[in-house]
Every structure is written in C-alpha cells, then in structure tokens.
C-alpha cells in the first residue's frame, strides 16, 4: 500500500502581500516651493483684477442714487434697491432688445459656420487652385477695421433696400465672421487624414457624403468653439448695429443699454443695472456651453 504525503511549505516560504503606495500618499509629503506660492499669488491677483469690474457693477446695481453719492461706488448698499432692475428693464425695452440679440446672434452663427465649413472644405481638403491667395484674402478681411468698411456698407445697404433690417445685418456680420472661420478651419483641414477620405471615396462616397459623414463629425470640437466665439462677438457688436439698425424695434442689447448715458445726464446706478442686464445672458450662455468650449479647445492637445 502506497501512502501519498502532501508536503506543505513552511510559513516562511509563503508569498508576502505587497504593499502598494498610492500616488496620493507619495505626494502628501511634498512641500510647496516659494516659486509655486509666487505663481498662486500672481494668478489670484489676475483673477481679482478680472473680477473687480463685475463686482463693482454688482454692488452699484442695487444702490439708490443717494446711497451712491453718499458712500461711493466701492461700499456695500446701505439698502438693497431691487426695483431698479425692473425700472431699467422697462425703460430700455429690454425684452425686445434681448429677442433681437438672440435672433441675430444665432443667425450669424449659422451663416458664418456654414460658409466657413464649405470654404475650408474646398481649400483645405479639396485643394483648390490658388489656395494661398485665397487664404491671404480671408486673412486680409479679418484685419480690415470696421471704421473703414462702415461708410461703403451704409450706402450699399441703402441701395439694396437692406438698411435698418435685421436680415441684411445678420447676413453682413455672418459673411464677415466666416472669413475668420475659413482661415481657421482651412489650417485644421489641411492636416485631415487623407486615408479616411480615400477609403470613403473607394467605397463610393461622394463629396457631400464625405463632408457630412466624415469631416463634420471629426471637426465638431473646432466648430463648437467657433459657434461660441461667433455668438459672443455678434452679441457685443456695437458699431455696425449703431449705423445699420436705427429703429428701436430692431436694436440689440448693447444699443439699448447705451441710451442710459446722456450728454448732460448720468445715473450711475441705472447704468450699472443696465450693464448687469447685458452681462447676465453671456454668463448663462457660458455656463451652458462651457463643457463644449473646453472640449473643443483641448481637442488638439491630445491626439
């Protein structure tokens, strides 16, 4: 009879558990250097300098005129005047101005992005002839000052019957912004993977299919950034609407807020409340689209 014995290794030969030190534990012992404190202080000062005007506007938007004259612009309101916002809203006609700005800005974004997409697709991917002169032309449009274009545009709109019309103004600004979008997207499309386009063409995809099914989805981060900037730029436009939109029903928010300042009269609290009304829509817009903006701006950092 054969007896099988099973030998068990002594405890000293067993594998001991390996202790893993996390990165957090490793970094807890590090101390900040004087240089890092200097950088933090510089960033804090920069943020404070950036936010200071908005804080002053916020404080003065809820003061009475007597409180502003007595205590100045940097003090807290002695008594919060909540009714001034409603007064400025009715005085400016802010509802109509807000609707006009949203309508015009969305139209500008649609026109500018579509034109920039088509132009950049032809120049960056289609490799049209005279590509460099086209890019120089679009770059030149961006550097032309508005003051030099207002006079001829004014008479052109008069002759074409587009003066004091939101449609003509939206088309004008959309075409102007598309020049910058074309220049930006052309450089992006110049590095687009040619293998994808060639493979799609071999599968029978036409130019429109390649544009909408391949190029557009892969370029959406850049396009989202363009949409945000075009909307903000159009919202803040002042010179073009000042010359081309003269009727009260067609004016935008910046023009409506400008009536709060007269040549001989000035109400700092009402002006601060008007400025606050103009800032709040942009803050809400950035809070809604900040994720798309961040993804679009960092998309080129990771390949």
Buried (B, 14 or more C-beta within 10 A) or exposed (E): EEEEEEEEEEEEEEEEEEEEEEEEEEEEEEEEEEEEEEEEEEEEEEEEEEEEEEEBBBBBBBBBEEBBEEEEEEEEBEEEBEEBBEEBBEBBBBEBBBEBBBEBBBBBBBBBBEBBBBBBBBBBBBEEEEBEEBBEEBEEBEEEEEEEBBEEBBEBBEEEEBBBBBEBBBBBBBBBBBBBBBBBBBBBBBEBEEEEBEEBEEEEBEBEEBBEEBBEEBBBBBBBBBBBBBBBBBBBBEEBBBBBBEEEEBBBBBBBBBEBEEEEEEBBBBBBBBBBBBBEBBEEBEEEBEEBBEEBBEBEEEE
